[in-house]
């Protein structure tokens, strides 16, 4: 994690000339820390990446949103990885505000259960399987 864009990082790697030195990519750091385009950075750095990356998403804080709900173009980044055939490790760094997210997830689950129960009642189903 550094303040260099992909062109500067590639230049640095070329100057160092160490085949075991690779880039550890993060799906939010360029946007959150430097307001850079995450997809552009990923495309440029993909050939230089190591076999793992960090994923998180947010808007005004690191990892403050569910994956795909922040402003980091999370899903387009996943499409780029898929396009290139990425098969490495994906390390989830998200959910720094776990209680806020858990509360929302629980609320959504309760609403879905209520909806299922209403459908069963409308259909006169006495058992929910």
N, C-alpha and C positions, 0 to 999 in steps of 0.2 A: 504494500500500500504506500503510494507516494503521490506527489503532486505533478508527475509528468504525464503528458498525454501519450497516446500510443506511438506516435512518431518519435518522440523523445526517448521513450522506453526502448524501442527497437534500436535506435542509435546507440544508446548506452550498452545494450546487450552486444551489439556488434563491436563496440570498442573494447569491451571486457574480454570477449572471445573465450568464454568458458561454456562448453556444451552442457554442463550440468546446472547452469543458472537459467531459471525459467520464471515466468510471470504467474503469480497467484492472483487470479481474477476475483472480483467481488461485484455482485450485480447492483449495488447501490452506491458504492464509494465515489465513483467519478461524478455522478449527478449530485449527490448530497454535499460532498466536500468541495467540488470545483465547478459545478454546473456544466459539466461536459455531457455530451450525448453518449449514453451507455452503449447503445447498439454500435455506433461508430467505433468506440474504443474496443468493444469485443471483437468486431470484425478484424480490426487491425492487429490485435494482440493474439487472436486465436492460434496462429502457428507457433507462438512462443509460450503458450500456457503450459503449466504443469498438469498433473493428472488429478487435480482437485480444485474446486472453486467454492467460494462462499456465496450463498444466496440470502438476500434479505430485501425488504421493500419498505418504503416509507414516503413521507412527504416533507415534514419539517423536522424529522428526527430519524436517526438510523433504526431500521427495523420496527417502526411504529405502526405498520399496517400489515394486514394479511398479504401474503404473496400475490401479486397481481393487482392490488388495490392502491398502490402508491403511485408515484410519478416517475418511476424509473424504467418504464417500458419492459417490465419483467417478462411477460409472455413473448414479445418479439425477441428478447434475448434468448429465451428457451428455444424459439424457432431457429435462431442462428446456430445454437449448439447442436440442434437436431440436424440441420442442414450439413454441418461439418462432421457429423457422426461422432460427437463427443460421447465417450464411454467411461469417463473418470468419475471420481467421487464428487458428490454434491453435499456440502456441509451447510445445514440450515442455521443461520444466525439470527433469525427473525424473532419477533415476539418479546422484545425488551419490556413492553408494557403488558405483560401477560394477563394481569387481572382484568384490564379493560377489554382485551380481546376475548378472554374466556367468558366474561359476562355476556358479550355480544353473541358468541357461539351458543351459549346456553339459552339465551333468549330465542335465537333462531331455531334451535332444536325443540324448544317448548312449542313454538308456533307451528312447526311441522307436525309434531305429535298431535296438537289440537286439530289441525287440518285433517289428519288421517282419521282421528276419532270421529270428526263430524261426517266424513265420507262414509265411515262404517255405520254410523247411526242413520244416515240417509238411506243406506242400502239395507237396513235392518240386519246387519251383520252383528252377531253377538260375540264373535271371537276375532281378535286381532292377531294375525300370525306374522 
